[in-house]
Structures are given as structure tokens and as C-alpha cells.
Amino acid sequence: MAAFLLGAVLLIVQPHIVPSRPAVNSKAETSSQSVPRELLKKTSQKNDFKESIHSNGSCQQLPQTIIIGVRKGGTRALLEMLSLHPDIAAAESEVHFFDWEDHYGNGLQWYINQMPFSYPHQITVEKTPAYFTSPKVPERVYNMNQSMRLLLILRDPSERVLSDYTQVFYNHMQKHKPYPSIEQFLIKDGELNVDYKAINRSLYYIHMQNWLKYFPLDRIHIVDGDKLIKDPFPEIEKVERFLKLSPQINASNFYFNKTKGFYCLRDSGRERCLHESKGRAHPQVDTRLLEKLHAYFHEPNKKFFELVGRTFDWH
């Protein structure tokens, strides 16, 4: 009887064995930069979180750096120039993971699968210009990696508006679809149409405030897009220092193409230029309308300068 009672007591106090979770690749945890488990669970509903490792030792991993914008600020030029560095592995296409709900719902494994194969010493970079102006993105990036280094390239807000219109205009032209003149977007009831989305995208201080809620200013490097066009090498040198890369890109990697009217790249003897869609001529705009545009951005620009502790040579 005593033996029976002792057995019953042992059965009661026996700790319940909890099934262990599947082991997570330690390398994947390192590359994810301490991704919160809650986010991994939330965004990994369709796949186990893991890296694809190639036989040569390279693997797909979460980016350590993201070019967050701005649209028509020179993000493609920045990515191509940065790719000259041997320690950079860049995603070719815009991923739109954090700003498109269907992509974000696919989870981090899907995001990793969009990344290029890279070696342990390389920094993986992706660029999606829409991130900067998307309200939900800063918090989502922060939840994935609080130590993320962010690159933001900006141009004169007025010039960016004209480039924004030009891109959409040519997209319609290629599809043989009519598109209104820029004046029809910029003017409403005789006044500047401040509801025009292209203008809103150029209100940099509003969007920057949202990013600074989650990332300190020393985690966001602002590239001067206007200077990058005129003299790219000094701006790329600053990016190298920000990303703690060894200085590998030289002035000889850039040459001015008189036909295209902008700088092209020279890498290991090979020369390449940006796609023909880059550097398109802006539409002719009435001087008085341009002055209205410049005047409108005066105060927003001043607020942005105060926010980042730096000025830019904008109208």
C-alpha cells in the first residue's frame, strides 16, 4: 500500500514535458539581428524561418541596410554606385516588403528569399523608395531590427516633384495612354494644389518625424541626391564610412557621359550607365508656377533642416 501511495505522489509531482521547438539555425538568428520571436511567429505563418545556404558558403539573409527613399531622389543610382564595393550584396528589385500588406503577410522567410546570396563578410542591402513616406514602415523595420542602418537620399523638393510627374507621364506614354499636363496637377482653383501626392512626398520633415520615433538620427544617413548627380564620389565616400566599409570605391569608378548628361560607372574595366529611364528631361513649367512651388516648400524645408541639424542647397 505504501509503495502504491509513493507511486501516486511521484506521478502527481512529475513535471510535464513540453515538446521542444524545432531548432533554429544559429546563423539565421545572428543574421536576423535579434529579430523578436513574436515577429518571427507573426510573420512566419507559411514558412519556417531559415536561411538558404549555398554550397560555396554564401546564403540569403535579412538586410543589414535598407535604402528607404525617397522616390525620384536617386535611389537606383545610389544602389548601383554602392554595389561597386565588394562587401555589398544588393537586391536587384524593389521588394516592397514593409509597405505592401500582401508582401508583409508572407512573413520574414519570404523577405529573406528575395535577398541575394551573400558571404558572411558582406552587407546585404535592399532599396524600396516608398518606405520613407509609408506610415507603417518605420515601426515594422524597428520590430525586425532595432540596429538597422538606413540610407535616405533626398533632392530639392521642387525638382523631386517634377521628376515624380515625369516618371508617371512616361509610364503612360509607353502604354499609349493620355496623361494630363503637370499644370493640371499643380494648379487647383487658381492656387497651388497642395493635395497633389507628389507634393506630399516632398514634405520631408513630416515623414522624417515618423522615422525618428523609432530610429536615432545617427542610424539614418542622408545622401545629398543633388550632389550625387554632380559629383558622386564624395557622397559615396560618406556612405562607406557610415556603413563602416573599408574604402574601396575610387574616383576612377565614375566618369561623365556627355551623351547622357550624367555620371556612369566603371567597374573592373567595364563601363555601365543607368537605365535610359533615368535622367529624363523635366517638362517646361511656367516660371511663376515654379516660384509658387519653391515658396510653398520654404517653411517645410526649414523645419526639415532643424530636424536633422543640417542644411541643403535647395530653393
Secondary structure, 3 states (H helix, E strand, C coil): CHHHHHHHHHHHHCCCCCCCCCCCCHHHHHHCCCCCHHHHHHHCCCCCCCCCECCCCCEECCCCEEEEECCCCCHHHHHHHHCCCCCEEECCCCCCCCCCHHHHCCCHHHHHHCCCEECCCCEEEEECHHHCCCCCHHHHHHHHCCCCEEEEEECCHHHHHHHHHHHHHHHHHHCCCCCCCHHHHHEECCEECCCCHHHHHCCHHHHHHHHHCCCCHHHEEEEEHHHHHHCHHHHHHHHHHHCCCCCCCCHHHEEEECCCCEEEEEECCEEECCCCCCCCCCCCCCHHHHHHHHHHHHHHHHHHHHHHCCCCCCC
